[in-house]
Amino acid sequence: MNQQLWTKILEFSLDNPDDEYGFSTRLAIENRWTLSFTESAILEYKKFMYLAATSAEMVSPSEIVDIVWHQHLIFTLSYDEFCKLLSKKIEHIPSTHNKDEKERFGKARARTKELYEANFGQQPAEIWDFHNELDSLGLEPSTYKWHQFSQIPAWVFITILIVLYFVVCPIVVKIENPNFLIYYGVFSIVSFLFLELIIRKKSQTLVDTLKSNPIIRKLSPFELIMLRSGKIEYVLHCVMNSLISKGKIEIQTNKRLNLIDDGETVSQHENCIIEIMKGFEPIPYTQLIRLASKKPIFEQLNVSTERLRSRIQSSKDYVSINLTIYLVLSLLFGIGIVRFVLGIVNDRPILYLTVALIILTIARWYYLKKRLNYFFDKALPDFYQHQVLDSSQKTRWEWNYFLYGDLVLLTSFIPIAGYANRNHRNQDNYGTACGTSCAARVAALVEVAEVVEAVVVAIELNCLTKIAIWIKSKMSHSGFSLFSFFG
C-alpha cells in the first residue's frame, strides 16, 4: 500500500468550510443520509479512488460510492484537484447494461473487492452490498402502515361492534351489577399490564435487530433527538441552551435573545445560529427557530431522520406493536359499549358504566399518546445509554439533553423553550407582531378542538342510544326477547 498517497487522499477535504451548502451537506440532504453514514460513504469513495489510482486494471464502485462519485464530478474544480493529487485522471465510465459490459463490470467488482480487502480489510456491508443502505437494517416490511390503525373508517368500527355484540353479549348479559363493573375494572387493569409487557418485549426485539448496524450505532445526538421528538425545535433548544451556557447569547428581560460573543465554536450547528444572529438586533426565539430550521445543516437532520423513522415504523416488528395495542384497546372498549347498549335496551342503570367508559376513553387516549412512540421514547435511548455511550460521552451536553430532555435546560431558558414549543409552528410572520396574537390563536384552536371532540363523542353516544331504543321498540313490538334468543 502506498501509505504516502493514502495519507494525502485522507487529508483532501471535499468541503469548503465557508460553504453553507457544501459537498457533505448537499450529499446528505439529497440522499437523506445520516451524518455518520455520509462521512462513511465519502471515506469509502476515497478508498475506491485510491484503488482506481493504484490499479492498472478497471475497478468498479458500489451503488452508494457511485453516488458520491457523481456528486464529486459536479464539483469540477475539486475533482480536478483530486485527480492531480492522485496523479491520474479517473474517468467515470457509465454502464450500458449490455451482455459484454455486464461480464466486464462483474469481473471489475470482484477485482475491486480483492484489492480493497488487501489494502483496507473487509468492506462495510451497508455501503458495498446494498443499493439502499437502509436495507442493511434487516427489517422485514409490513403490509400495513403503522398510522393506518388510527385512521380506521367509522363503518369498520361499527362492524366490529356489531360482531362483538353478538359474540360477547351471551356472556355479558348474565353478569349483574355491580359485579360487571368490578370484573370490567380488573380486566382493564390486566389488559393494560399485558400491553405494557408486550410493548417492552417487542420493542426490545426491535432493538436487538438493529443494535449491531453501524447506521443505528453511529447516530448523532441531534439525529436521535429528532427521531425521538420528530421536531427540529428540540434540536434548536439543545443548541441554544449550549450557547447561553457558554456566554455567547444572553436572555434579555423582554425574553429576546441577544448575541454578545460572535466567536466561532467547534460545533457547526452553534456557528450556524451565531451567523444568523449577527444580522439581527435582539431576536424573539420563535423567529430564530423559523430562520434556523430552513438552514441546510438543520434540514439535513430533518430529512435523514424522517426517512430512517419511516423505515422503522413500516417494519413488521414495529407495526405489530401498534396492532396489538389497537386490538386490545378496541376489545376492551367494545365490551363496555356492548354493555352500555344492553343497559339501554333493558332499562338498566348505566350511570356508573358511562363514567367508567369516559375514564377508559381518557386512559386510552393517554396510553396511545405515550406508548405508540415507546421505541423512540424509551427503548432506543435506553440502548444508547447502556450499550453505546461511554462515560466521557455521557458528560457531553448534547447527549445529556437526548437522554433527559428539558430536565437539563437552564432555568432561565425553560419558559422560552416552552413558549416556542406551543407557538412557533402557528406563527404567520416574523417579529413581535406575532407574539400575543399567535398565543391567542393557539389557545382558541385548542378550545375549539376540545369542543369539537366533545361534540363528536356526544353525537356517537346519542346515535348509539337511538339505535338501542329503536332495537328495543322493534323487539317489544314483535314480542322478541333478547334473553330468550340467547337462551
LINURLIN-V338780 format. One record per pair of residues at least 24 apart in sequence whose ideal C-beta (glycine too) atoms are under 6 Angstrom apart, sorted by the first residue. I is the first residue (numbers start at 0). J is the second residue. Records with the same first field share a line. If there is no record, write none. Layout:
# LINURLIN-V338780
I=J + J
This chain:
# LINURLIN-V338780
0=118
5=49
7=84
8=45 + 49
11=84
19=295
20=295
24=295 + 299
26=70
27=299
28=298 + 299 + 302
31=302 + 303 + 306
32=303
33=222 + 303
34=219
35=217
36=214
40=67
41=67
43=126
46=119
50=114
51=89
52=85 + 87
54=114
57=107
58=107 + 111
59=104 + 107 + 108 + 111
61=126 + 127
62=130
63=126
133=310
136=212
137=208
138=314
139=315
140=313
141=313 + 315 + 318
143=318
145=312 + 317 + 318 + 321
148=321 + 325
160=333 + 336
163=333
164=337
167=334 + 337
169=485
171=337 + 338
172=341
180=351
187=331
190=327 + 331
194=324 + 327
197=323
198=320 + 370 + 373
201=320
202=373 + 374 + 378
205=316 + 374
206=378 + 382
216=387
220=397 + 398 + 401
221=300
222=304
223=401
224=401
225=300 + 304
226=304 + 308 + 375
227=375
231=292 + 297 + 301
232=288 + 419
235=288 + 291
236=416
237=397 + 400
238=268 + 269 + 272
240=408 + 409 + 412
241=396
242=269
243=409 + 412
250=411
251=281
254=415
255=281 + 283
256=282 + 284
257=281
267=296
271=296
284=415 + 419
285=419 + 422 + 423 + 426
286=429
288=419 + 423
321=371
328=363
340=467
343=464 + 467
344=467 + 471
